[in-house]
Amino acid sequence: MTYIPQPIDTTGAQLPVELLELQEQLAENTHENWALQRIADGWQFGPNRNDEKKTHPCLIPYDQLPNSEKQYDRNTAMETLKAIVALGYRIEKPQ
């Protein structure tokens, strides 16, 4: 079987600039959830990823991650925000 990913088309989704702050909060939350699950599965911090030993260098607070890892979480957050808009929903900050 050949898997062909088909994410929601977000090419036309326009996001207001004030959602950039929300993007960063969601990116941090994405990392926190990922780390929580890894730790629950028995993983711990280690200088290198080792699936056998269950160690991973990114089991650290978000603000200590290298920018390349933060960018991965930011991309996930941004695509989630854009998918919400592409599906016809609005995101509004409470007053």
C-alpha positions as semicolon CSV with decimal commas, in nm:
position;residue;x (nm);y (nm);z (nm)
1;M;0,000;0,000;0,000
2;T;0,127;0,346;-0,088
3;Y;0,022;0,617;0,154
4;I;-0,035;0,959;-0,001
5;P;-0,096;1,228;0,264
6;Q;-0,383;1,463;0,182
7;P;-0,393;1,745;0,436
8;I;-0,658;2,014;0,424
9;D;-0,575;2,267;0,151
10;T;-0,472;2,579;0,342
11;T;-0,318;2,772;0,053
12;G;-0,600;3,029;0,054
13;A;-0,627;3,068;0,430
14;Q;-0,550;3,426;0,535
15;L;-0,453;3,473;0,898
16;P;-0,442;3,805;1,081
17;V;-0,098;3,904;1,206
18;E;-0,215;3,897;1,569
19;L;-0,240;3,518;1,543
20;L;0,139;3,496;1,544
21;E;0,132;3,516;1,926
22;L;-0,125;3,236;1,932
23;Q;0,096;3,036;1,695
24;E;0,384;3,050;1,943
25;Q;0,160;2,951;2,235
26;L;0,025;2,657;2,036
27;A;0,375;2,557;1,929
28;E;0,486;2,546;2,292
29;N;0,174;2,351;2,384
30;T;0,243;2,104;2,100
31;H;0,589;2,043;2,242
32;E;0,456;2,007;2,597
33;N;0,200;1,746;2,485
34;W;0,462;1,558;2,284
35;A;0,700;1,556;2,582
36;L;0,427;1,452;2,823
37;Q;0,342;1,152;2,606
38;R;0,707;1,055;2,561
39;I;0,769;1,068;2,935
40;A;0,453;0,864;3,000
41;D;0,589;0,606;2,754
42;G;0,911;0,578;2,955
43;W;1,136;0,814;2,758
44;Q;1,387;1,045;2,924
45;F;1,631;1,313;2,824
46;G;1,950;1,197;2,656
47;P;2,209;1,374;2,440
48;N;2,108;1,164;2,138
49;R;1,787;1,003;2,025
50;N;1,802;0,633;2,100
51;D;1,480;0,438;2,045
52;E;1,615;0,131;2,225
53;K;1,715;0,323;2,538
54;K;1,421;0,563;2,500
55;T;1,631;0,879;2,520
56;H;1,569;1,200;2,328
57;P;1,756;1,533;2,329
58;C;1,434;1,735;2,293
59;L;1,287;1,631;2,627
60;I;1,362;1,977;2,760
61;P;1,151;2,290;2,810
62;Y;1,036;2,459;2,489
63;D;1,241;2,773;2,551
64;Q;1,557;2,560;2,559
65;L;1,491;2,386;2,227
66;P;1,706;2,471;1,927
67;N;1,525;2,701;1,686
68;S;1,501;2,422;1,425
69;E;1,292;2,214;1,667
70;K;1,078;2,513;1,765
71;Q;1,015;2,577;1,396
72;Y;0,879;2,225;1,352
73;D;0,625;2,294;1,630
74;R;0,549;2,639;1,488
75;N;0,476;2,487;1,147
76;T;0,240;2,236;1,307
77;A;0,063;2,515;1,495
78;M;0,039;2,739;1,189
79;E;-0,102;2,462;0,971
80;T;-0,358;2,387;1,242
81;L;-0,464;2,753;1,256
82;K;-0,482;2,770;0,876
83;A;-0,685;2,447;0,860
84;I;-0,937;2,590;1,107
85;V;-0,977;2,900;0,886
86;A;-0,987;2,694;0,565
87;L;-1,273;2,490;0,713
88;G;-1,474;2,808;0,760
89;Y;-1,419;2,879;1,128
90;R;-1,309;3,210;1,276
91;I;-1,057;3,257;1,553
92;E;-1,120;3,561;1,769
93;K;-0,937;3,674;2,079
94;P;-1,175;3,733;2,370
95;Q;-1,225;4,098;2,464
